[in-house]
Amino acid sequence: MPLYRIHCDECGEELEVYRSLANYDDMPEHCGSPMRRMICAPLVYGDIQPYRSMIDGTLIESRSRHREHLRQHGCIEIGNEKVTSPAPGSPPGLKETIVRVANEKLR
């Protein structure tokens, strides 16, 4: 479904809404009148530039091939890895212990 940016002429409120082509003219009301569609540039991501893999020298020419190649070799792309468990927290009472020890040293 296409994403449209819409605008209220009364108050200036702007929203992004999904609308199928069948509901192209069905815009929500705001301040008592239908909002109108704004003309804006679409968001387009370019593909990655071709590169040679550091793993085996294969030429990688697309994002999908890049992900597939990493998966085949058991590698993880930093920043896109899935976090499986939350970061460990500090042990209970750690803050109080640090304050107590610091106060003892300052005496």
PyMOL CGO cylinders between C-alpha atoms (Angstrom):
from pymol import cmd
from pymol.cgo import CYLINDER

trace = [
    CYLINDER, 0.00, 0.00, 0.00, 1.27, 3.48, -0.79, 0.3, 1, 1, 1, 1, 1, 1,
    CYLINDER, 1.27, 3.48, -0.79, 2.24, 5.89, 1.96, 0.3, 1, 1, 1, 1, 1, 1,
    CYLINDER, 2.24, 5.89, 1.96, 0.84, 9.41, 1.59, 0.3, 1, 1, 1, 1, 1, 1,
    CYLINDER, 0.84, 9.41, 1.59, 1.70, 12.58, 3.45, 0.3, 1, 1, 1, 1, 1, 1,
    CYLINDER, 1.70, 12.58, 3.45, -1.46, 14.53, 4.26, 0.3, 1, 1, 1, 1, 1, 1,
    CYLINDER, -1.46, 14.53, 4.26, -2.07, 18.02, 5.61, 0.3, 1, 1, 1, 1, 1, 1,
    CYLINDER, -2.07, 18.02, 5.61, -4.86, 19.90, 7.43, 0.3, 1, 1, 1, 1, 1, 1,
    CYLINDER, -4.86, 19.90, 7.43, -5.41, 23.36, 5.94, 0.3, 1, 1, 1, 1, 1, 1,
    CYLINDER, -5.41, 23.36, 5.94, -7.02, 24.65, 9.16, 0.3, 1, 1, 1, 1, 1, 1,
    CYLINDER, -7.02, 24.65, 9.16, -4.36, 23.88, 11.79, 0.3, 1, 1, 1, 1, 1, 1,
    CYLINDER, -4.36, 23.88, 11.79, -1.34, 22.75, 9.75, 0.3, 1, 1, 1, 1, 1, 1,
    CYLINDER, -1.34, 22.75, 9.75, -1.27, 19.19, 11.21, 0.3, 1, 1, 1, 1, 1, 1,
    CYLINDER, -1.27, 19.19, 11.21, 0.67, 16.76, 8.99, 0.3, 1, 1, 1, 1, 1, 1,
    CYLINDER, 0.67, 16.76, 8.99, 0.40, 12.97, 9.02, 0.3, 1, 1, 1, 1, 1, 1,
    CYLINDER, 0.40, 12.97, 9.02, 1.55, 9.99, 7.00, 0.3, 1, 1, 1, 1, 1, 1,
    CYLINDER, 1.55, 9.99, 7.00, -1.16, 7.46, 6.12, 0.3, 1, 1, 1, 1, 1, 1,
    CYLINDER, -1.16, 7.46, 6.12, -1.33, 4.21, 4.19, 0.3, 1, 1, 1, 1, 1, 1,
    CYLINDER, -1.33, 4.21, 4.19, -4.05, 4.04, 1.58, 0.3, 1, 1, 1, 1, 1, 1,
    CYLINDER, -4.05, 4.04, 1.58, -4.72, 1.39, -1.03, 0.3, 1, 1, 1, 1, 1, 1,
    CYLINDER, -4.72, 1.39, -1.03, -5.33, 2.61, -4.57, 0.3, 1, 1, 1, 1, 1, 1,
    CYLINDER, -5.33, 2.61, -4.57, -9.00, 1.66, -4.14, 0.3, 1, 1, 1, 1, 1, 1,
    CYLINDER, -9.00, 1.66, -4.14, -9.21, 4.18, -1.25, 0.3, 1, 1, 1, 1, 1, 1,
    CYLINDER, -9.21, 4.18, -1.25, -7.08, 6.84, -2.92, 0.3, 1, 1, 1, 1, 1, 1,
    CYLINDER, -7.08, 6.84, -2.92, -9.57, 9.67, -2.23, 0.3, 1, 1, 1, 1, 1, 1,
    CYLINDER, -9.57, 9.67, -2.23, -10.64, 8.45, 1.24, 0.3, 1, 1, 1, 1, 1, 1,
    CYLINDER, -10.64, 8.45, 1.24, -8.74, 10.87, 3.50, 0.3, 1, 1, 1, 1, 1, 1,
    CYLINDER, -8.74, 10.87, 3.50, -9.37, 11.29, 7.25, 0.3, 1, 1, 1, 1, 1, 1,
    CYLINDER, -9.37, 11.29, 7.25, -11.11, 14.40, 8.55, 0.3, 1, 1, 1, 1, 1, 1,
    CYLINDER, -11.11, 14.40, 8.55, -9.32, 16.89, 10.78, 0.3, 1, 1, 1, 1, 1, 1,
    CYLINDER, -9.32, 16.89, 10.78, -10.77, 20.17, 12.11, 0.3, 1, 1, 1, 1, 1, 1,
    CYLINDER, -10.77, 20.17, 12.11, -14.08, 19.35, 10.41, 0.3, 1, 1, 1, 1, 1, 1,
    CYLINDER, -14.08, 19.35, 10.41, -12.85, 18.89, 6.83, 0.3, 1, 1, 1, 1, 1, 1,
    CYLINDER, -12.85, 18.89, 6.83, -10.98, 16.18, 4.92, 0.3, 1, 1, 1, 1, 1, 1,
    CYLINDER, -10.98, 16.18, 4.92, -7.20, 16.43, 4.98, 0.3, 1, 1, 1, 1, 1, 1,
    CYLINDER, -7.20, 16.43, 4.98, -5.51, 16.86, 1.62, 0.3, 1, 1, 1, 1, 1, 1,
    CYLINDER, -5.51, 16.86, 1.62, -2.66, 14.91, 0.08, 0.3, 1, 1, 1, 1, 1, 1,
    CYLINDER, -2.66, 14.91, 0.08, 0.71, 16.69, -0.23, 0.3, 1, 1, 1, 1, 1, 1,
    CYLINDER, 0.71, 16.69, -0.23, 3.14, 16.24, -3.08, 0.3, 1, 1, 1, 1, 1, 1,
    CYLINDER, 3.14, 16.24, -3.08, 6.41, 14.89, -1.72, 0.3, 1, 1, 1, 1, 1, 1,
    CYLINDER, 6.41, 14.89, -1.72, 9.33, 12.89, -3.04, 0.3, 1, 1, 1, 1, 1, 1,
    CYLINDER, 9.33, 12.89, -3.04, 9.25, 9.12, -2.55, 0.3, 1, 1, 1, 1, 1, 1,
    CYLINDER, 9.25, 9.12, -2.55, 11.84, 7.47, -0.34, 0.3, 1, 1, 1, 1, 1, 1,
    CYLINDER, 11.84, 7.47, -0.34, 14.11, 5.34, -2.48, 0.3, 1, 1, 1, 1, 1, 1,
    CYLINDER, 14.11, 5.34, -2.48, 17.11, 3.40, -1.23, 0.3, 1, 1, 1, 1, 1, 1,
    CYLINDER, 17.11, 3.40, -1.23, 19.85, 2.64, -3.70, 0.3, 1, 1, 1, 1, 1, 1,
    CYLINDER, 19.85, 2.64, -3.70, 21.51, -0.76, -3.72, 0.3, 1, 1, 1, 1, 1, 1,
    CYLINDER, 21.51, -0.76, -3.72, 25.00, -1.26, -2.30, 0.3, 1, 1, 1, 1, 1, 1,
    CYLINDER, 25.00, -1.26, -2.30, 28.04, -0.78, -4.47, 0.3, 1, 1, 1, 1, 1, 1,
    CYLINDER, 28.04, -0.78, -4.47, 29.68, -4.01, -5.69, 0.3, 1, 1, 1, 1, 1, 1,
    CYLINDER, 29.68, -4.01, -5.69, 32.57, -5.24, -3.56, 0.3, 1, 1, 1, 1, 1, 1,
    CYLINDER, 32.57, -5.24, -3.56, 34.82, -8.29, -3.13, 0.3, 1, 1, 1, 1, 1, 1,
    CYLINDER, 34.82, -8.29, -3.13, 34.11, -10.37, -0.05, 0.3, 1, 1, 1, 1, 1, 1,
    CYLINDER, 34.11, -10.37, -0.05, 36.93, -10.47, 2.50, 0.3, 1, 1, 1, 1, 1, 1,
    CYLINDER, 36.93, -10.47, 2.50, 35.82, -14.02, 3.35, 0.3, 1, 1, 1, 1, 1, 1,
    CYLINDER, 35.82, -14.02, 3.35, 36.42, -15.74, 0.01, 0.3, 1, 1, 1, 1, 1, 1,
    CYLINDER, 36.42, -15.74, 0.01, 36.87, -13.07, -2.67, 0.3, 1, 1, 1, 1, 1, 1,
    CYLINDER, 36.87, -13.07, -2.67, 33.38, -13.47, -4.18, 0.3, 1, 1, 1, 1, 1, 1,
    CYLINDER, 33.38, -13.47, -4.18, 31.98, -10.42, -5.96, 0.3, 1, 1, 1, 1, 1, 1,
    CYLINDER, 31.98, -10.42, -5.96, 28.90, -9.19, -4.05, 0.3, 1, 1, 1, 1, 1, 1,
    CYLINDER, 28.90, -9.19, -4.05, 26.62, -7.00, -6.16, 0.3, 1, 1, 1, 1, 1, 1,
    CYLINDER, 26.62, -7.00, -6.16, 23.41, -6.58, -4.15, 0.3, 1, 1, 1, 1, 1, 1,
    CYLINDER, 23.41, -6.58, -4.15, 22.11, -6.21, -0.62, 0.3, 1, 1, 1, 1, 1, 1,
    CYLINDER, 22.11, -6.21, -0.62, 20.27, -9.53, -0.80, 0.3, 1, 1, 1, 1, 1, 1,
    CYLINDER, 20.27, -9.53, -0.80, 23.44, -11.32, -1.99, 0.3, 1, 1, 1, 1, 1, 1,
    CYLINDER, 23.44, -11.32, -1.99, 25.40, -9.60, 0.81, 0.3, 1, 1, 1, 1, 1, 1,
    CYLINDER, 25.40, -9.60, 0.81, 22.99, -10.93, 3.49, 0.3, 1, 1, 1, 1, 1, 1,
    CYLINDER, 22.99, -10.93, 3.49, 22.93, -14.39, 1.90, 0.3, 1, 1, 1, 1, 1, 1,
    CYLINDER, 22.93, -14.39, 1.90, 26.74, -14.49, 1.72, 0.3, 1, 1, 1, 1, 1, 1,
    CYLINDER, 26.74, -14.49, 1.72, 27.09, -13.53, 5.40, 0.3, 1, 1, 1, 1, 1, 1,
    CYLINDER, 27.09, -13.53, 5.40, 24.52, -16.18, 6.39, 0.3, 1, 1, 1, 1, 1, 1,
    CYLINDER, 24.52, -16.18, 6.39, 26.32, -18.88, 4.36, 0.3, 1, 1, 1, 1, 1, 1,
    CYLINDER, 26.32, -18.88, 4.36, 29.58, -18.18, 6.16, 0.3, 1, 1, 1, 1, 1, 1,
    CYLINDER, 29.58, -18.18, 6.16, 28.12, -17.79, 9.66, 0.3, 1, 1, 1, 1, 1, 1,
    CYLINDER, 28.12, -17.79, 9.66, 28.96, -14.09, 9.86, 0.3, 1, 1, 1, 1, 1, 1,
    CYLINDER, 28.96, -14.09, 9.86, 26.93, -11.31, 11.47, 0.3, 1, 1, 1, 1, 1, 1,
    CYLINDER, 26.93, -11.31, 11.47, 26.80, -7.74, 10.19, 0.3, 1, 1, 1, 1, 1, 1,
    CYLINDER, 26.80, -7.74, 10.19, 27.56, -5.39, 13.07, 0.3, 1, 1, 1, 1, 1, 1,
    CYLINDER, 27.56, -5.39, 13.07, 24.58, -3.18, 13.84, 0.3, 1, 1, 1, 1, 1, 1,
    CYLINDER, 24.58, -3.18, 13.84, 22.07, -5.62, 12.33, 0.3, 1, 1, 1, 1, 1, 1,
    CYLINDER, 22.07, -5.62, 12.33, 22.56, -8.49, 14.76, 0.3, 1, 1, 1, 1, 1, 1,
    CYLINDER, 22.56, -8.49, 14.76, 19.60, -9.72, 16.78, 0.3, 1, 1, 1, 1, 1, 1,
    CYLINDER, 19.60, -9.72, 16.78, 19.93, -9.20, 20.52, 0.3, 1, 1, 1, 1, 1, 1,
    CYLINDER, 19.93, -9.20, 20.52, 18.74, -12.36, 22.24, 0.3, 1, 1, 1, 1, 1, 1,
    CYLINDER, 18.74, -12.36, 22.24, 18.98, -11.33, 25.88, 0.3, 1, 1, 1, 1, 1, 1,
    CYLINDER, 18.98, -11.33, 25.88, 18.84, -8.01, 27.68, 0.3, 1, 1, 1, 1, 1, 1,
    CYLINDER, 18.84, -8.01, 27.68, 22.07, -6.41, 28.83, 0.3, 1, 1, 1, 1, 1, 1,
    CYLINDER, 22.07, -6.41, 28.83, 23.06, -7.63, 32.30, 0.3, 1, 1, 1, 1, 1, 1,
    CYLINDER, 23.06, -7.63, 32.30, 22.17, -5.28, 35.14, 0.3, 1, 1, 1, 1, 1, 1,
    CYLINDER, 22.17, -5.28, 35.14, 24.31, -4.41, 38.11, 0.3, 1, 1, 1, 1, 1, 1,
    CYLINDER, 24.31, -4.41, 38.11, 24.11, -6.69, 41.14, 0.3, 1, 1, 1, 1, 1, 1,
    CYLINDER, 24.11, -6.69, 41.14, 21.73, -5.64, 43.92, 0.3, 1, 1, 1, 1, 1, 1,
    CYLINDER, 21.73, -5.64, 43.92, 23.31, -3.29, 46.45, 0.3, 1, 1, 1, 1, 1, 1,
    CYLINDER, 23.31, -3.29, 46.45, 26.26, -2.32, 44.23, 0.3, 1, 1, 1, 1, 1, 1,
    CYLINDER, 26.26, -2.32, 44.23, 25.53, 1.42, 44.40, 0.3, 1, 1, 1, 1, 1, 1,
    CYLINDER, 25.53, 1.42, 44.40, 25.27, 1.38, 48.20, 0.3, 1, 1, 1, 1, 1, 1,
    CYLINDER, 25.27, 1.38, 48.20, 28.52, -0.59, 48.47, 0.3, 1, 1, 1, 1, 1, 1,
    CYLINDER, 28.52, -0.59, 48.47, 30.38, 1.89, 46.24, 0.3, 1, 1, 1, 1, 1, 1,
    CYLINDER, 30.38, 1.89, 46.24, 29.05, 4.85, 48.26, 0.3, 1, 1, 1, 1, 1, 1,
    CYLINDER, 29.05, 4.85, 48.26, 30.00, 3.19, 51.57, 0.3, 1, 1, 1, 1, 1, 1,
    CYLINDER, 30.00, 3.19, 51.57, 33.55, 2.31, 50.40, 0.3, 1, 1, 1, 1, 1, 1,
    CYLINDER, 33.55, 2.31, 50.40, 34.08, 5.81, 48.94, 0.3, 1, 1, 1, 1, 1, 1,
    CYLINDER, 34.08, 5.81, 48.94, 32.94, 7.44, 52.19, 0.3, 1, 1, 1, 1, 1, 1,
    CYLINDER, 32.94, 7.44, 52.19, 35.25, 5.19, 54.22, 0.3, 1, 1, 1, 1, 1, 1,
    CYLINDER, 35.25, 5.19, 54.22, 38.22, 6.17, 52.02, 0.3, 1, 1, 1, 1, 1, 1,
    CYLINDER, 38.22, 6.17, 52.02, 37.43, 9.87, 52.28, 0.3, 1, 1, 1, 1, 1, 1,
    CYLINDER, 37.43, 9.87, 52.28, 37.45, 9.85, 56.11, 0.3, 1, 1, 1, 1, 1, 1,
]
cmd.load_cgo(trace, "trace")
